[in-house]
Amino acid sequence: MEIRLTPEEQTFRAQVRDWLHNNLPTEERPTDWRGWREFDLAWQKTQYDGGWAGIAWPKEYGGRGLTLLEQVIWFEECARVKAPHRGVTSVGINHGGPTLITRGTEEQKQFHLPKILRGDVVWCQGFSEPNAGSDLAGLTTRAEIDGDHLVVNGSKIWTSYAHMADYQELLVRTDPNAPKHKGITWVICHMDYPGIEVRPIMTMVDPEDFHFCQVFYNDVRIPIANVVGEINDGWNVANATLGFERGTGFISDQVYFAQLVEDMIEMVRDPARQAYRTADETADILGRLAVSRSEMAAIRAMTYATVSRAAKGVPGLEGSMIRLYFSEAQQKALRLAMDILGPVGLERGNMHSWTRHYLRAFASTIAAGSSDVQRNIIGERILGLPKGPKAA
């Protein structure tokens, strides 16, 4: 697959490089969650003020109305200079906002989309539950209609950024008697509503890295006006969300990890590093790096093909193919990064950024649908094979 940019796209790339050169944050992202939120929202606002937020979003909602390919160029240039990415704004930017663009009412779009792009708010995702993760349609968090409100009871888990979020994309069961894929509703939940309790979950990455949370709902009243799509049609809306999350929502990660492989190659070539290994060990690592580089190139080609299709509408099921291949290639590359770092990569007090990525990557073949779920989707919905275990 040969990718050629038009002269206009090449000019756009040069403009991106120039702006990033002059506006890239010089300080590191804080590790405490309050500082993390403040840092990420400030960076999002800087992009918005400079005219670089929501490159492919419609102009009427604060975006630039450009193409998805130009969005990819932005990600590529951000990765090249190691700009902050995948922070607390990711849920709103990568799938919450795009879902509202395709399925939300005009009032919902006008109210929420500019706030997301300006860096005014943080969104989180309330999909998975303690007993409904990979089998997402098995969710049991209930929402009963009471006048012009939904009254929600239940809990969600693995809710990234819930403790610092303002809004949540929430899936609830509004018809317990309907088939499991039918009685679900997608609703916007303000995290300040009475009856919401958030409990951060400590991860192995860092004692202060409360990336995940469990959220409890006790008679939480949400206006029916917050429903996206129709009541009991949330499964269709959720599949749009998952299409973004599994497909174009991970473009920035793919670009950043391709750059990570290049950084690993440079480190291995460093004569000072080679002194710690035998010639055979260095040759083995270089061979594995060649495989990782080829895998990242394959993912890039798949992504460009998906972007081409997505330009014609909502991303299709091929997002599951990219998600599966990338998550496993990512884990493989990070295991190699640990071999390159050696014992220094295990120093807790001065943890290398690659080590943080490595520890977080254990979740990559589970989050947004486990690898087995992605294989089921590919087999059943793309290849037309007989149904296997139930998939989200």
ABEGO torsion letter per residue (X at the ends): XBBBBBAAAAAAAAAAAAAAAAABBABBBBABAAAAAAAAAAAAAAAAAAGABGAABBAAAGBAGBBAAAAAAAAAAAAAAGBBBGBAAAAAAAAAAAAAAAABBAAAAAAAAAAAAAGABBBBBBABBAABBABAAABABBBBBBEABBBBBEBBBGBBGAAABABBBBBBBABAABBAAAABBBBBBBAABBGBBBBBBBBAABAABBABBBBBBBGBBBBAAABBEBBGAAAAAAAAAAAAAABAAAAAAAAAAAAAAAAAAAAAABAAAAAABBAAAAAAAAAAAAAAAAAAAAAAAAAAAAAAAAAAEBBBAAAAAAAAAAAAAAAAAAAAAAAAAEAAAABAABBBAAAAAAAAAAAAAABGEBAAAAAAAAAAAAAGBBBBBBBX
